[in-house]
Amino acid sequence: MADRGRIASGVCSELKWLIDHYIIDFYVDEYWKKVPSSWEILDRLSDQEWSRVMDEQTQLSLSIPLPLSLICLRSLLSAFSLVNRNCRESLKEVNIDYDRVREYQSLTVYEKRKVKEKKRGEIERVVPLLRAIRDARPFSSFVDIGSGLGHLTRAIVSSIPLLCVRGVEGSEELVERAMELDEKRKEKRVARMRVWVDGESKELLGDDQAVCVGGLHACGDLSPSIIRLALSQSTVSACLLFGCCFHKLNGGRDKLFRQEWEGMEEGKRRENGFPMSEQMKGERLSYAARELACHSKSAYVKQLREKGVNHGHHGVRAMGELLISRVGGGRHLGLRGVSMERMGRSEDVMKWIDRAMVDHPLLRDTIKEKLSHGCPSLPPVDSIPSLISSFSSTLTTLYNLRLMVAPFVEDLILIDRVAAMRESGMTSTVVRLFDPVISPRCFALIGLR
Ligand SMILES: C[S@@+](CC[C@H](N)C(=O)[O-])C[C@H]1O[C@@H](n2cnc3c(N)ncnc32)[C@H](O)[C@@H]1O
């Protein structure tokens, strides 16, 4: 795992220029100038070809020779990224038998009505894994933190006999709705608590001497809090965690330009959600990089292969960002999405501005006025559509390259969590449990004391 961490770290620091930049800043930062000259050829790849480049498991057959550095990146992703790692092999690291998990899969029972397909797929894999973990490290209660509507907790009580199950959730509304759903069931063994959890919420664990703590899609800093709780309390015998929303780590306070429109101070560090371990203490990931780690590369590759992807709206939004920055407006304001069909004609730039900037009328009027009278700091209005279309392939290349490398950013966050657990004496691993096309956050973090 440490080797994987080193490779992911090396690639992320080498490609910092790529993972730290948003596509919306394409024109403002003249992003195309950052692309190594040997990669310019990538602008010629079709969507189909990109889908093959980005899927490390497929055979490469392309109309152009791929730059050596990209072949190398592809090989590294294939050999070292966690998404390409075999589930059986990862489970072996914590002495859990994959066949056992498969056997338990057929024994999972739960109320399928009203549970969305994605959640069903997840429940059908989490419950058997939890049973197999319990065989390896017995525990008498399971505490699901950030339990939302409680689908997982209800499936666990129905499938695992004699296990005490608690659902902990910060949102009062969700706790109430979960309790209403519990009421409709014969099986009512879930105890529900409304608590906003942090790393010191040890009261959640009760008096049990062997507890498993976990969370399904425990967003942002909730995952590090659950890990801290598990590490600090000796009664926690196991932890089963699925993280998400990595951009919200460390309070998400390093979001670029947020201070401009929220009137808050920039980026004071709180208790660290990343990095947590000694091993990774020198690592830093920007908000943009952590947000990139939340994308679904697998789903995107499927879309490229089946339908193709049009990034026209990204080009227009990036142009909007350039206009805003040139008139001194607040950056990354959140422009409305506008369909792009009519951007071929110059007057449509004005129409686009009208619709995209409806939430920012003053700024909108300033830009429109300056564009219609001509202004040295802005591109001539007639040139804007061709400016957008002439850069569209490069923008697509950058978008695809960012997504290609995204798995290594997520790996860094996950490997840091494994390292933090191991440094505290727990056995730990990461397992790709879900189908990443359906559940982009597909990794289970397992910790055993
Ligand atoms: C992405 S949702 C997942 C819900 C559920 N586990 C599922 O998979 O359907 C994350 C949940 O965690 C809750 N949450 C986030 N931070 C929390 C905290 N510090 N303490 C308690 N609940 C929290 C949210 O209110 C939300 O319901």
PDBQT file of the ligand as one rigid body, heavy atoms in Angstrom, charges set to zero:
ROOT
HETATM    1  C1  LIG A 501     -24.139  11.205   1.817  1.00  0.00    +0.000 C 
HETATM    2  S1  LIG A 501     -25.258  11.009   3.107  1.00  0.00    +0.000 S 
HETATM    3  C2  LIG A 501     -25.308   9.257   3.297  1.00  0.00    +0.000 C 
HETATM    4  C3  LIG A 501     -26.531   8.749   3.983  1.00  0.00    +0.000 C 
HETATM    5  C4  LIG A 501     -26.625   7.230   4.141  1.00  0.00    +0.000 C 
HETATM    6  N1  LIG A 501     -25.523   6.698   4.883  1.00  0.00    +0.000 N 
HETATM    7  C5  LIG A 501     -26.749   6.586   2.804  1.00  0.00    +0.000 C 
HETATM    8  O1  LIG A 501     -25.764   6.011   2.306  1.00  0.00    +0.000 OA
HETATM    9  O2  LIG A 501     -27.820   6.662   2.199  1.00  0.00    +0.000 OA
HETATM   10  C6  LIG A 501     -24.332  11.524   4.510  1.00  0.00    +0.000 C 
HETATM   11  C7  LIG A 501     -25.183  11.643   5.738  1.00  0.00    +0.000 C 
HETATM   12  O3  LIG A 501     -24.351  11.949   6.840  1.00  0.00    +0.000 OA
HETATM   13  C8  LIG A 501     -24.972  12.946   7.637  1.00  0.00    +0.000 C 
HETATM   14  N2  LIG A 501     -23.891  13.646   8.347  1.00  0.00    +0.000 N 
HETATM   15  C9  LIG A 501     -22.909  14.399   7.796  1.00  0.00    +0.000 A 
HETATM   16  N3  LIG A 501     -22.054  14.838   8.732  1.00  0.00    +0.000 NA
HETATM   17  C10 LIG A 501     -22.496  14.339   9.904  1.00  0.00    +0.000 A 
HETATM   18  C11 LIG A 501     -22.029  14.435  11.238  1.00  0.00    +0.000 A 
HETATM   19  N4  LIG A 501     -20.926  15.109  11.555  1.00  0.00    +0.000 N 
HETATM   20  N5  LIG A 501     -22.734  13.798  12.207  1.00  0.00    +0.000 NA
HETATM   21  C12 LIG A 501     -23.850  13.096  11.902  1.00  0.00    +0.000 A 
HETATM   22  N6  LIG A 501     -24.339  12.966  10.655  1.00  0.00    +0.000 NA
HETATM   23  C13 LIG A 501     -23.667  13.576   9.661  1.00  0.00    +0.000 A 
HETATM   24  C14 LIG A 501     -25.741  13.784   6.670  1.00  0.00    +0.000 C 
HETATM   25  O4  LIG A 501     -26.796  14.485   7.297  1.00  0.00    +0.000 OA
HETATM   26  C15 LIG A 501     -26.221  12.749   5.674  1.00  0.00    +0.000 C 
HETATM   27  O5  LIG A 501     -27.450  12.219   6.021  1.00  0.00    +0.000 OA
ENDROOT
TORSDOF 0
